[in-house]
Structures are given as structure tokens and as C-alpha cells.
Amino acid sequence: MPDSTLAVFAAPARYVQGRGAAATLGEQLGRLKSERPLILCDPAVKEILGAALDVPGGTVVDFRGECSPEEIDRVAGAAADHNADAIAGVGGGKALDTAKAVAHPAELPLVTLPTIASTDAPTSAVTVVYDEHGAFLEYRFWSRNPDVVLVDTEVIAKAPVRFIVAGMGDALSTYFEAVSSSTTRAATMAGGPPLRAANAIARLCYDTLLEHGAAAREAVERQVVTPALEHIVEANTLLSGLGFESGGLAGAHSIHNGLTELHETHDYWHGEKVAFGVLAMLVLEGREAAVLDEVADLCLELGLPVTLADLGVDAEHADLDAVAAAACAEGETIHNMPFPVDPAMVVAAVQAADAYGQRRRAVRERTQDLPAVAA
């Protein structure tokens, strides 16, 4: 990550959201003067997007599921064979991150077209790299953000509910991590300390989740586009993307990265693990009960994990030392917290968050029905 005392705010050059946005992919590539784009696409969404992928001069390459060094090299080779003059990433966050890792080293224009609102990857200049088994390896940082982010809310409304909920789990961390990062004035993913604008965006992201999260979930359950869904797609994608990159990351994402050391968590989405990471981070900070209750209640209302069991982890037998060691590795964002953090503190916070989540769920279950956490 670049180290600078100069505050930095980063953003994509163009953000387009709404019904039918995917149909303008060819137009957006045309704005970038592309005649031979390579379109990296999750195979599962080809039928959904249909003619939107029929871009003059373009070639479609199937994404193989993991943003790994091997997959990045494979797609880069395909782009070279096609003599591509632009890259479009279509699908989930890992497909988009792979497209970034191909476009930026080759200095090619980049369009991201997320078909789910499950992460804030579409807007950022960061690629999260995993090994072929889904364990976190590294961040790769690029010198610019995507040229165009294209978000079709009609497509997102037809995706499984789990995706929009996972996106809200990822977005949930944005405000709390930005607060910690701004306290220490740590360099953000954008390359310098945060401006106040990033914190304001991060706060708007959190407030949007509180106000519109449940209604957006209901809209996706019915596969309809509503104002609430539009607001949450904006929060998950744009507000969270700008907020994390220019506002900073801290403990929640490091704990997520640590949790990827446990094989049993690999069936759970990034945002699902981040949501539990938020609770553990708040415990680590010693936040007041009202804040913990508000966050946990939102997670329970949406169907996000609040315990290790919700992530398939047996708390009594899990190797939490391995989780904590990975979370506290050199260069991890947990070191942006406003106090030193060591692995023993992380183990304690994870255990305490797990116990708190069990207790809060029991309280809520006595009074109302709760959505299930996806497996």
C-alpha cells in the first residue's frame, strides 16, 4: 500500500446504476474507444445478460471461479491472444477483481458490471487475491479505479437473496472501519490518510443499511426493483466502495481474512464473514452495549452471521489461534486500529463476539421470527 501524508480520495470515473444498465455495455466500451474488448464473465450470468454481451469486436472468456494468481495469468494470456484494447469484468466480486488484475498491468481501460450486489469490489482499485482453495493471499493495488461501473438493478433483483444480504454484511463494516482508520490517520487503500468526505460517505452507507436493509431484502425475495433496493445497491456498491477505499479498513476485514484459514468457512460469502468480523471488532474496541445491540439486531433482521456456528465453525474445536495469527499478520489492516492488537486479543474478541451473538439471538427469538443464515 502506498504510504503518504497527503490525504487521498479515489473513485471510478463513471458510475451508472438503474434498470437496464447492462444493455449499455457496448455503449460504455464505445465511449472508451474500444474495438476489441475482452469480456470476462461468470458463466452463470451469460443467459441472464443475453444480448448485452454481444459487443462488436468483443470476445467472451468464462471466469473459473477464483481470483487466484493462476486465473489472473490465464485471463491475461487470453487478453494478449485477442489483442484486447479494453477489459470488461462481468459477474461477482472475484470476477471483477480478476478483470482489474488483467486490465491495470496492461494499461487497458476497464468496465466492471456486477450482476450481484454482494461486495464493494466494483468501484475500487484493489484486487483481493486468494489461492485456488479460497484462502486469502494478498491485496494488489492499482494506480486507478475502473473507468466505468455499470450496475443493473433489474439483474441484481433477480439474483438469490443471499447475495444482497452478503453485500450488506460487507457494507456494514465500512463506517466502523473508517472511524478507526481516521482516528489513526493510517494510509487507506487509496494511498493516504482519509478526507472527511470518505467518513461522511461511510456514515451514509451505515444509515442506509439501517433504514432500507430489510425492505431491500424483501424486494429481492420478490424479484422486484423498489426505491429501497436502489438505495441498498448504491450503499453496497458505491458508498461502501468509496468508503472502504478512501476511508480505510481496520479489524473487521482482517478478522475476515483470518477466518478464511478455516476450511469450513469457504462455503460462506465474503460479506457474511465480514459481518461477524464487525461484531468481533466492536468487542475488541470495547464498544458500548447499545452499538453492539444495534449491529447485531440488524444482522439478525437481515439473516447475517452473528456466531461462529453461523459460519459453519465449531467454536470449541476451531483453530482460533490460526485465525488470529493471520488477522494480525504484518501489513494487515487490523494494525490501523487506534491501539496495538495482538493475536491473543483477537482470539478473546472472537470468542466474546460468538457468545454475545448467541445471547442476542436468544433474546430476539423470544420475540420474533428471524431469517435464516444461508449455508
KEKE-3310 file (N, C-alpha, C; in steps of 0.2 Angstrom, whole numbers, plus 5000, padded with zeros to 4 digits):
npx = (5004:5003:5012:5008:5008:4999:4982:4970:4957:4948:4940:4929:4929:4916:4900:4886:4869:4854:4838:4840:4853:4864:4862:4869:4882:4890:4889:4896:4909:4911:4912:4925:4933:4935:4938:4941:4936:4939:4929:4927:4918:4906:4901:4888:4880:4878:4866:4857:4861:4862:4860:4866:4880:4884:4895:4902:4916:4920:4926:4921:4926:4926:4925:4933:4930:4939:4948:4963:4981:4984:4972:4972:4983:4980:4969:4975:4983:4974:4968:4979:4981:4969:4972:4967:4959:4953:4946:4932:4924:4912:4900:4902:4911:4924:4926:4926:4937:4947:4947:4951:4965:4970:4968:4974:4989:4991:4988:4975:4959:4945:4930:4918:4905:4894:4884:4878:4875:4885:4897:4909:4918:4917:4920:4933:4951:4958:4963:4958:4967:4966:4971:4969:4961:4953:4958:4964:4977:4984:4983:4982:4987:4981:4984:4974:4956:4941:4936:4923:4908:4895:4879:4866:4850:4839:4844:4851:4841:4835:4844:4849:4843:4853:4864:4862:4861:4873:4881:4877:4882:4896:4896:4892:4903:4910:4908:4912:4925:4931:4930:4939:4951:4952:4954:4968:4974:4979:4986:4975:4968:4967:4979:4983:4980:4963:4950:4938:4926:4926:4923:4910:4903:4904:4897:4884:4882:4881:4869:4860:4859:4853:4841:4835:4838:4831:4819:4824:4829:4817:4812:4821:4818:4805:4809:4809:4811:4813:4812:4819:4828:4836:4842:4850:4858:4866:4872:4879:4887:4892:4893:4899:4910:4918:4919:4926:4938:4943:4941:4946:4952:4950:4949:4939:4939:4952:4950:4940:4949:4957:4948:4946:4956:4951:4944:4931:4924:4924:4913:4905:4900:4910:4905:4897:4906:4913:4903:4902:4915:4914:4906:4916:4926:4920:4918:4932:4936:4929:4916:4901:4886:4874:4878:4883:4871:4863:4870:4870:4857:4853:4860:4854:4841:4842:4848:4861:4877:4880:4887:4900:4896:4886:4894:4898:4907:4914:4915:4921:4931:4938:4953:4957:4968:4975:4967:4968:4982:4983:4975:4982:4994:5009:5006:4993:4976:4971:4980:4978:4970:4966:4974:4987:4986:4986:4988:4982:4972:4963:4959:4952:4942:4935:4929:4922:4913:4906:4899:4892:4884:4876:4869:4862:4854:4846:4838:4831:4824:4814:4805:4802:4801:4815:4826:4834:4852:4861:4868)
npy = (4994:5011:5024:5039:5056:5064:5067:5057:5054:5042:5037:5029:5033:5035:5031:5021:5017:5008:5002:4991:4995:4986:4984:4994:4991:4989:5002:5009:5004:5008:5022:5022:5020:5007:4993:4980:4972:4962:4952:4946:4934:4928:4912:4908:4919:4922:4918:4926:4939:4939:4947:4958:4955:4954:4962:4972:4966:4960:4948:4934:4927:4914:4915:4906:4905:4908:4921:4920:4919:4910:4910:4924:4925:4916:4923:4935:4930:4926:4939:4944:4936:4939:4952:4962:4978:4983:4979:4970:4966:4955:4950:4942:4948:4942:4939:4952:4958:4950:4954:4967:4964:4960:4971:4982:4981:4979:4992:4994:5001:4999:4991:4988:4976:4972:4959:4955:4962:4960:4963:4977:4978:4982:4996:4999:5001:4990:4973:4958:4944:4926:4909:4894:4887:4896:4903:4918:4927:4940:4958:4967:4982:4995:5009:5016:5018:5009:5013:5013:5009:4999:4996:4986:4986:4978:4966:4963:4962:4950:4940:4927:4930:4929:4935:4949:4951:4947:4957:4968:4964:4966:4980:4984:4985:4996:5010:5008:5004:5014:5024:5020:5020:5033:5039:5035:5040:5033:5026:5024:5012:5020:5027:5037:5046:5048:5059:5070:5068:5055:5048:5054:5048:5035:5035:5038:5026:5017:5022:5020:5006:5003:5010:5005:4992:4980:4981:4981:4968:4961:4965:4959:4946:4945:4948:4961:4978:4991:5008:5006:4995:5001:5010:5002:4995:5005:5008:4996:4995:5008:5017:5010:5005:5017:5022:5012:5011:5024:5028:5019:5003:4991:4982:4972:4967:4961:4951:4944:4940:4931:4922:4915:4905:4894:4880:4877:4888:4892:4890:4901:4918:4932:4944:4939:4933:4945:4952:4945:4948:4962:4962:4956:4965:4976:4972:4970:4983:4988:4993:5001:4994:4997:5000:4988:4980:4986:4984:4970:4966:4971:4963:4951:4953:4954:4942:4939:4932:4930:4922:4910:4897:4901:4902:4890:4885:4876:4882:4877:4868:4874:4881:4894:4901:4901:4908:4921:4923:4925:4936:4946:4947:4954:4970:4968:4976:4977:4983:4996:5000:5010:5007:4995:4979:4961:4944:4936:4945:4945:4932:4932:4942:4936:4925:4931:4939:4928:4922:4933:4935:4923:4925:4937:4933:4923:4931:4939:4929:4925:4935:4937:4931:4926:4928:4915:4911:4909:4894)
npz = (5000:4996:5005:5012:5017:5012:5011:5002:4990:4981:4966:4954:4937:4931:4936:4934:4937:4938:4931:4917:4914:4910:4897:4891:4890:4878:4873:4883:4882:4870:4872:4878:4867:4863:4852:4852:4864:4879:4887:4903:4910:4923:4920:4924:4923:4910:4902:4908:4905:4891:4876:4879:4881:4868:4861:4848:4840:4852:4863:4873:4888:4899:4917:4930:4943:4954:4961:4958:4957:4947:4939:4935:4927:4917:4911:4907:4898:4888:4885:4879:4868:4861:4857:4865:4868:4879:4894:4901:4916:4922:4933:4949:4963:4963:4950:4945:4952:4946:4933:4935:4939:4927:4918:4923:4924:4911:4906:4901:4897:4909:4912:4924:4928:4939:4943:4954:4971:4981:4986:4988:4978:4964:4962:4966:4966:4970:4971:4978:4981:4981:4986:4976:4983:4990:5001:5008:5000:4996:4994:4979:4973:4963:4951:4947:4947:4941:4924:4921:4930:4930:4934:4935:4941:4939:4935:4947:4956:4953:4957:4969:4986:4995:4990:4990:5004:5009:5003:5011:5023:5020:5018:5030:5038:5034:5039:5053:5052:5045:5054:5064:5056:5052:5065:5068:5057:5047:5032:5019:5007:4996:4996:5005:5020:5026:5019:5026:5018:5015:5027:5029:5018:5022:5034:5029:5021:5032:5038:5028:5027:5039:5038:5026:5023:5027:5019:5007:5006:5006:4994:4985:4988:4981:4969:4963:4958:4969:4977:4989:4986:4976:4984:4993:4984:4979:4992:4995:4984:4978:4989:5000:4993:4990:5003:5010:5002:5002:5015:5024:5030:5044:5058:5055:5042:5043:5052:5045:5035:5042:5046:5034:5035:5040:5034:5034:5033:5020:5012:5014:5011:5007:5013:5023:5032:5035:5041:5054:5058:5060:5072:5081:5080:5086:5099:5102:5102:5113:5113:5117:5124:5117:5104:5100:5101:5092:5080:5080:5080:5068:5059:5063:5059:5045:5042:5043:5049:5066:5075:5077:5073:5064:5053:5050:5059:5072:5088:5099:5095:5085:5076:5082:5085:5074:5065:5072:5071:5057:5055:5062:5055:5047:5040:5039:5040:5052:5060:5059:5068:5083:5093:5099:5093:5097:5093:5104:5109:5098:5098:5110:5107:5097:5103:5113:5105:5098:5109:5113:5102:5102:5113:5110:5099:5106:5114:5104:5097:5106:5104:5090:5073:5064:5049:5041:5042:5028:5021)
capx = (5000:5007:5012:5009:5005:4994:4975:4968:4950:4948:4933:4929:4927:4909:4896:4879:4865:4847:4835:4843:4860:4868:4861:4873:4889:4893:4890:4901:4915:4912:4915:4932:4936:4937:4936:4942:4936:4939:4923:4927:4911:4904:4896:4881:4876:4878:4860:4853:4863:4860:4862:4871:4887:4886:4898:4906:4923:4922:4927:4919:4930:4922:4928:4933:4928:4943:4953:4969:4987:4984:4967:4974:4988:4976:4965:4979:4985:4968:4968:4985:4979:4964:4975:4962:4961:4949:4943:4926:4923:4905:4898:4903:4917:4930:4927:4928:4944:4952:4947:4956:4972:4972:4967:4978:4996:4992:4986:4969:4953:4941:4922:4915:4897:4892:4877:4876:4877:4887:4903:4910:4923:4916:4922:4939:4957:4961:4961:4959:4969:4966:4974:4964:4956:4949:4962:4967:4984:4986:4980:4985:4984:4982:4985:4967:4949:4938:4934:4915:4905:4889:4875:4859:4847:4834:4848:4853:4834:4833:4849:4847:4843:4859:4869:4861:4862:4881:4883:4875:4887:4902:4895:4891:4910:4913:4908:4916:4932:4933:4931:4946:4956:4953:4957:4975:4976:4983:4985:4970:4969:4968:4986:4985:4975:4956:4947:4931:4921:4925:4919:4903:4900:4904:4891:4878:4882:4878:4862:4856:4858:4848:4834:4832:4841:4826:4814:4828:4829:4810:4811:4824:4814:4800:4812:4806:4816:4810:4817:4824:4833:4840:4846:4854:4863:4870:4876:4883:4892:4896:4895:4904:4917:4921:4920:4932:4945:4946:4940:4951:4950:4953:4949:4933:4942:4957:4946:4938:4955:4959:4943:4947:4961:4947:4941:4923:4921:4925:4906:4902:4902:4915:4902:4895:4912:4915:4898:4904:4921:4912:4905:4922:4930:4917:4920:4939:4936:4925:4911:4895:4881:4869:4881:4883:4864:4861:4873:4868:4850:4852:4862:4848:4835:4844:4850:4869:4880:4882:4891:4904:4892:4883:4899:4900:4913:4913:4919:4925:4937:4941:4959:4956:4975:4977:4963:4971:4988:4983:4972:4987:5000:5012:5003:4985:4973:4970:4985:4975:4966:4969:4978:4990:4982:4990:4983:4978:4967:4959:4955:4947:4937:4931:4926:4917:4908:4902:4895:4887:4879:4872:4864:4857:4849:4841:4833:4827:4820:4809:4800:4800:4804:4821:4828:4840:4858:4862:4874)
capy = (5000:5017:5027:5046:5060:5068:5064:5055:5052:5039:5035:5027:5039:5035:5026:5021:5012:5008:4996:4991:4997:4981:4984:4999:4989:4991:5010:5011:5002:5013:5028:5021:5019:5000:4990:4973:4971:4955:4952:4941:4934:4922:4908:4908:4925:4923:4918:4932:4945:4938:4951:4963:4953:4954:4968:4972:4965:4958:4940:4932:4922:4912:4916:4900:4905:4910:4926:4917:4920:4906:4913:4930:4924:4913:4928:4939:4927:4926:4945:4945:4932:4943:4959:4966:4985:4985:4973:4971:4961:4954:4944:4944:4952:4939:4940:4959:4958:4947:4959:4973:4962:4959:4977:4988:4980:4980:4999:4994:5003:4994:4992:4982:4976:4967:4956:4954:4967:4956:4966:4983:4977:4985:5003:5000:5000:4985:4966:4953:4938:4920:4904:4890:4884:4901:4906:4924:4928:4946:4963:4970:4989:4998:5016:5020:5015:5007:5019:5013:5004:4998:4992:4985:4984:4973:4960:4961:4960:4943:4936:4925:4935:4928:4940:4956:4951:4947:4964:4972:4962:4969:4987:4985:4986:5002:5015:5007:5003:5021:5028:5018:5022:5040:5041:5034:5044:5027:5027:5020:5009:5025:5029:5042:5047:5049:5065:5070:5066:5047:5047:5056:5043:5029:5035:5037:5019:5013:5024:5017:4999:5003:5012:5002:4985:4975:4982:4979:4961:4959:4967:4954:4940:4946:4950:4967:4984:4996:5013:5003:4991:5005:5013:4997:4993:5011:5008:4990:4996:5014:5020:5005:5005:5023:5022:5007:5013:5031:5029:5015:4997:4990:4975:4968:4964:4957:4945:4940:4936:4926:4916:4911:4900:4889:4877:4876:4895:4893:4890:4907:4923:4937:4949:4935:4933:4952:4954:4943:4952:4968:4961:4955:4971:4981:4969:4972:4991:4989:4997:5001:4989:5000:4999:4980:4978:4989:4980:4963:4966:4972:4956:4946:4955:4953:4935:4939:4928:4933:4917:4906:4892:4903:4902:4883:4884:4873:4886:4873:4865:4878:4884:4901:4904:4902:4914:4927:4924:4928:4943:4950:4947:4961:4973:4968:4982:4977:4987:5003:5001:5016:5004:4989:4972:4955:4938:4934:4950:4943:4926:4934:4946:4932:4921:4935:4940:4922:4922:4939:4933:4918:4928:4942:4929:4920:4937:4941:4923:4925:4940:4937:4926:4929:4925:4910:4912:4904:4889)
capz = (5000:4996:5011:5011:5022:5009:5010:4996:4989:4975:4964:4947:4933:4929:4939:4931:4940:4936:4927:4910:4913:4907:4890:4888:4890:4871:4873:4888:4879:4864:4875:4879:4861:4862:4846:4853:4871:4881:4892:4907:4913:4926:4916:4927:4921:4902:4900:4911:4901:4884:4870:4882:4880:4861:4859:4842:4841:4858:4864:4880:4892:4906:4923:4933:4950:4960:4959:4960:4953:4941:4935:4933:4922:4911:4908:4904:4891:4883:4883:4874:4862:4857:4857:4868:4869:4885:4898:4905:4921:4922:4937:4956:4965:4961:4943:4944:4954:4941:4927:4937:4939:4920:4914:4925:4922:4904:4905:4897:4900:4912:4914:4929:4928:4944:4942:4961:4975:4987:4988:4986:4973:4958:4961:4969:4963:4974:4969:4983:4978:4985:4982:4972:4988:4993:5007:5007:4999:4996:4991:4974:4972:4956:4951:4946:4948:4935:4920:4921:4934:4927:4939:4933:4947:4937:4936:4954:4959:4951:4960:4975:4991:4999:4988:4993:5011:5010:5002:5016:5028:5018:5018:5037:5041:5031:5044:5059:5050:5043:5060:5067:5052:5053:5071:5067:5051:5043:5025:5016:5001:4991:4996:5010:5026:5023:5020:5029:5014:5015:5033:5028:5014:5026:5038:5025:5020:5038:5039:5023:5029:5045:5036:5020:5023:5027:5014:5001:5006:5004:4987:4981:4988:4976:4962:4961:4960:4973:4979:4995:4983:4973:4989:4996:4979:4980:4998:4994:4979:4978:4996:5003:4989:4991:5010:5012:4999:5004:5022:5027:5033:5051:5061:5053:5036:5045:5055:5039:5032:5047:5046:5028:5036:5042:5028:5034:5031:5012:5009:5016:5006:5010:5017:5028:5036:5037:5046:5060:5059:5063:5079:5084:5080:5091:5105:5103:5104:5120:5111:5122:5123:5113:5097:5098:5100:5085:5074:5080:5078:5060:5056:5064:5054:5038:5041:5043:5054:5072:5079:5073:5071:5058:5048:5050:5063:5079:5092:5104:5092:5079:5077:5083:5085:5067:5063:5075:5068:5050:5056:5064:5051:5046:5034:5039:5041:5060:5063:5058:5074:5087:5099:5097:5093:5096:5092:5110:5109:5093:5100:5115:5104:5093:5107:5116:5100:5097:5115:5113:5096:5104:5118:5107:5095:5110:5116:5098:5095:5110:5102:5083:5068:5061:5043:5042:5039:5022:5022)
cpx = (5004:5007:5013:5005:4999:4987:4973:4961:4950:4941:4934:4927:4920:4905:4889:4875:4858:4845:4838:4850:4865:4868:4866:4880:4893:4894:4895:4908:4917:4915:4922:4936:4938:4934:4937:4942:4936:4934:4924:4921:4910:4899:4889:4877:4875:4870:4855:4855:4861:4863:4867:4878:4889:4889:4902:4913:4925:4923:4925:4923:4927:4927:4928:4932:4932:4948:4960:4975:4986:4978:4969:4979:4984:4972:4969:4982:4980:4967:4974:4984:4974:4966:4970:4964:4956:4947:4937:4925:4915:4904:4899:4910:4924:4932:4929:4935:4949:4953:4952:4963:4974:4973:4973:4986:4997:4990:4980:4963:4949:4934:4921:4908:4895:4885:4874:4878:4880:4894:4904:4916:4923:4919:4929:4945:4961:4958:4963:4961:4969:4969:4968:4959:4952:4952:4965:4974:4987:4981:4984:4982:4986:4982:4979:4961:4946:4936:4926:4913:4898:4884:4868:4855:4841:4838:4849:4846:4833:4838:4846:4848:4850:4864:4869:4863:4869:4884:4882:4880:4894:4901:4894:4898:4912:4913:4913:4923:4935:4934:4938:4951:4958:4956:4965:4978:4981:4981:4980:4972:4970:4975:4988:4979:4968:4954:4940:4926:4920:4922:4912:4900:4899:4898:4885:4877:4878:4871:4857:4854:4852:4841:4831:4834:4835:4821:4818:4828:4822:4809:4815:4820:4808:4803:4810:4811:4811:4815:4822:4829:4838:4845:4852:4860:4868:4875:4881:4889:4896:4898:4900:4911:4921:4923:4926:4938:4948:4945:4944:4948:4953:4952:4944:4936:4948:4955:4943:4944:4957:4954:4944:4953:4957:4943:4934:4920:4921:4918:4902:4905:4906:4911:4899:4900:4914:4910:4900:4911:4919:4910:4911:4926:4927:4918:4928:4940:4933:4920:4905:4890:4876:4872:4881:4876:4862:4863:4871:4861:4849:4854:4857:4842:4836:4846:4857:4871:4882:4886:4895:4901:4888:4888:4902:4906:4911:4918:4924:4932:4941:4948:4959:4963:4977:4974:4966:4978:4988:4980:4977:4994:5002:5008:4995:4982:4971:4974:4984:4971:4969:4973:4982:4986:4987:4985:4979:4972:4961:4955:4950:4941:4932:4926:4920:4911:4903:4897:4890:4881:4874:4866:4859:4852:4844:4836:4829:4822:4814:4803:4798:4804:4810:4823:4834:4846:4859:4868:4877)
cpy = (5006:5021:5035:5050:5064:5064:5063:5052:5049:5037:5033:5033:5040:5029:5026:5015:5013:5002:4997:4993:4993:4982:4989:4997:4991:4998:5012:5010:5007:5020:5028:5020:5012:4997:4982:4971:4964:4956:4945:4940:4927:4918:4908:4914:4926:4923:4924:4938:4945:4943:4956:4962:4953:4961:4968:4971:4962:4950:4939:4927:4920:4912:4909:4899:4907:4916:4924:4919:4916:4908:4919:4929:4921:4918:4933:4936:4927:4934:4947:4942:4936:4950:4964:4973:4988:4979:4975:4965:4961:4948:4947:4947:4949:4940:4947:4960:4955:4951:4965:4971:4961:4966:4982:4987:4981:4987:4999:4997:4997:4996:4986:4982:4970:4965:4954:4960:4964:4959:4973:4983:4981:4992:5004:4999:4995:4978:4962:4947:4932:4915:4900:4887:4889:4904:4912:4924:4935:4951:4965:4977:4992:5006:5020:5015:5013:5013:5019:5008:5004:4993:4992:4982:4979:4966:4958:4959:4953:4938:4933:4930:4935:4934:4947:4957:4951:4954:4969:4970:4966:4977:4989:4987:4993:5008:5014:5006:5010:5025:5026:5020:5029:5043:5040:5038:5039:5028:5022:5016:5014:5028:5034:5042:5049:5057:5064:5067:5058:5045:5048:5050:5036:5029:5035:5030:5015:5015:5021:5010:4999:5005:5008:4994:4980:4975:4980:4971:4958:4960:4961:4947:4940:4947:4956:4973:4989:5002:5010:4999:4996:5008:5008:4995:4999:5010:5002:4991:5002:5017:5016:5005:5011:5024:5018:5009:5019:5032:5025:5008:4996:4983:4970:4964:4959:4950:4941:4936:4930:4920:4912:4905:4894:4886:4877:4883:4896:4893:4896:4913:4928:4942:4945:4935:4940:4954:4952:4947:4959:4967:4960:4961:4976:4978:4971:4979:4992:4994:4996:4996:4991:4999:4992:4978:4980:4985:4973:4962:4967:4966:4951:4947:4953:4945:4934:4935:4933:4929:4914:4900:4894:4903:4894:4881:4881:4877:4883:4870:4868:4880:4891:4905:4905:4908:4921:4928:4928:4935:4948:4950:4954:4963:4972:4974:4982:4982:4995:5005:5006:5013:4997:4983:4966:4949:4936:4939:4948:4937:4928:4937:4941:4927:4925:4937:4934:4921:4927:4937:4928:4921:4933:4938:4926:4925:4938:4935:4923:4930:4940:4932:4930:4925:4920:4913:4907:4900:4888)
cpz = (5000:5003:5010:5016:5019:5008:5003:4996:4982:4973:4957:4943:4931:4933:4936:4934:4938:4932:4920:4909:4909:4899:4887:4888:4884:4871:4877:4885:4873:4866:4876:4873:4860:4856:4847:4861:4873:4887:4897:4911:4917:4922:4918:4925:4913:4900:4902:4907:4894:4879:4873:4881:4873:4859:4853:4843:4847:4858:4872:4883:4898:4912:4927:4940:4955:4957:4962:4956:4946:4936:4932:4927:4916:4908:4904:4898:4886:4880:4878:4867:4857:4855:4859:4869:4875:4888:4902:4910:4922:4927:4945:4957:4963:4954:4941:4946:4949:4935:4929:4936:4932:4917:4916:4923:4915:4901:4900:4901:4903:4914:4919:4929:4933:4943:4949:4965:4981:4989:4986:4981:4967:4957:4963:4964:4967:4971:4975:4980:4983:4982:4979:4977:4992:4999:5004:5006:5000:4993:4985:4973:4966:4956:4949:4947:4941:4931:4920:4926:4932:4931:4937:4938:4946:4937:4943:4958:4958:4954:4966:4981:4995:4997:4990:5000:5012:5008:5007:5022:5027:5020:5026:5040:5039:5036:5050:5057:5048:5049:5063:5063:5052:5059:5071:5062:5047:5036:5023:5010:4995:4991:5001:5015:5023:5024:5024:5025:5014:5021:5032:5024:5018:5031:5035:5023:5026:5039:5034:5024:5034:5042:5030:5019:5022:5021:5007:5000:5004:4997:4983:4982:4983:4969:4959:4962:4963:4975:4985:4992:4980:4978:4992:4991:4979:4986:4997:4989:4979:4985:5000:4999:4990:4998:5012:5009:5001:5011:5026:5030:5040:5053:5058:5047:5038:5048:5050:5036:5036:5047:5039:5029:5038:5036:5028:5033:5024:5009:5010:5012:5010:5015:5023:5034:5039:5042:5053:5063:5062:5070:5083:5085:5085:5098:5107:5105:5111:5119:5116:5119:5117:5105:5095:5097:5093:5079:5074:5078:5071:5057:5057:5059:5047:5037:5040:5049:5060:5077:5074:5070:5064:5052:5047:5054:5070:5084:5097:5101:5086:5081:5077:5083:5078:5064:5066:5072:5061:5051:5058:5060:5049:5039:5034:5042:5049:5063:5062:5064:5079:5093:5096:5098:5092:5095:5098:5110:5104:5095:5105:5112:5100:5097:5111:5111:5099:5103:5115:5108:5098:5109:5115:5103:5100:5112:5110:5096:5100:5108:5095:5079:5065:5054:5045:5039:5034:5023:5015)
residu = (MET:PRO:ASP:SER:THR:LEU:ALA:VAL:PHE:ALA:ALA:PRO:ALA:ARG:TYR:VAL:GLN:GLY:ARG:GLY:ALA:ALA:ALA:THR:LEU:GLY:GLU:GLN:LEU:GLY:ARG:LEU:LYS:SER:GLU:ARG:PRO:LEU:ILE:LEU:CYS:ASP:PRO:ALA:VAL:LYS:GLU:ILE:LEU:GLY:ALA:ALA:LEU:ASP:VAL:PRO:GLY:GLY:THR:VAL:VAL:ASP:PHE:ARG:GLY:GLU:CYS:SER:PRO:GLU:GLU:ILE:ASP:ARG:VAL:ALA:GLY:ALA:ALA:ALA:ASP:HIS:ASN:ALA:ASP:ALA:ILE:ALA:GLY:VAL:GLY:GLY:GLY:LYS:ALA:LEU:ASP:THR:ALA:LYS:ALA:VAL:ALA:HIS:PRO:ALA:GLU:LEU:PRO:LEU:VAL:THR:LEU:PRO:THR:ILE:ALA:SER:THR:ASP:ALA:PRO:THR:SER:ALA:VAL:THR:VAL:VAL:TYR:ASP:GLU:HIS:GLY:ALA:PHE:LEU:GLU:TYR:ARG:PHE:TRP:SER:ARG:ASN:PRO:ASP:VAL:VAL:LEU:VAL:ASP:THR:GLU:VAL:ILE:ALA:LYS:ALA:PRO:VAL:ARG:PHE:ILE:VAL:ALA:GLY:MET:GLY:ASP:ALA:LEU:SER:THR:TYR:PHE:GLU:ALA:VAL:SER:SER:SER:THR:THR:ARG:ALA:ALA:THR:MET:ALA:GLY:GLY:PRO:PRO:LEU:ARG:ALA:ALA:ASN:ALA:ILE:ALA:ARG:LEU:CYS:TYR:ASP:THR:LEU:LEU:GLU:HIS:GLY:ALA:ALA:ALA:ARG:GLU:ALA:VAL:GLU:ARG:GLN:VAL:VAL:THR:PRO:ALA:LEU:GLU:HIS:ILE:VAL:GLU:ALA:ASN:THR:LEU:LEU:SER:GLY:LEU:GLY:PHE:GLU:SER:GLY:GLY:LEU:ALA:GLY:ALA:HIS:SER:ILE:HIS:ASN:GLY:LEU:THR:GLU:LEU:HIS:GLU:THR:HIS:ASP:TYR:TRP:HIS:GLY:GLU:LYS:VAL:ALA:PHE:GLY:VAL:LEU:ALA:MET:LEU:VAL:LEU:GLU:GLY:ARG:GLU:ALA:ALA:VAL:LEU:ASP:GLU:VAL:ALA:ASP:LEU:CYS:LEU:GLU:LEU:GLY:LEU:PRO:VAL:THR:LEU:ALA:ASP:LEU:GLY:VAL:ASP:ALA:GLU:HIS:ALA:ASP:LEU:ASP:ALA:VAL:ALA:ALA:ALA:ALA:CYS:ALA:GLU:GLY:GLU:THR:ILE:HIS:ASN:MET:PRO:PHE:PRO:VAL:ASP:PRO:ALA:MET:VAL:VAL:ALA:ALA:VAL:GLN:ALA:ALA:ASP:ALA:TYR:GLY:GLN:ARG:ARG:ARG:ALA:VAL:ARG:GLU:ARG:THR:GLN:ASP:LEU:PRO:ALA:VAL:ALA:ALA)
# end
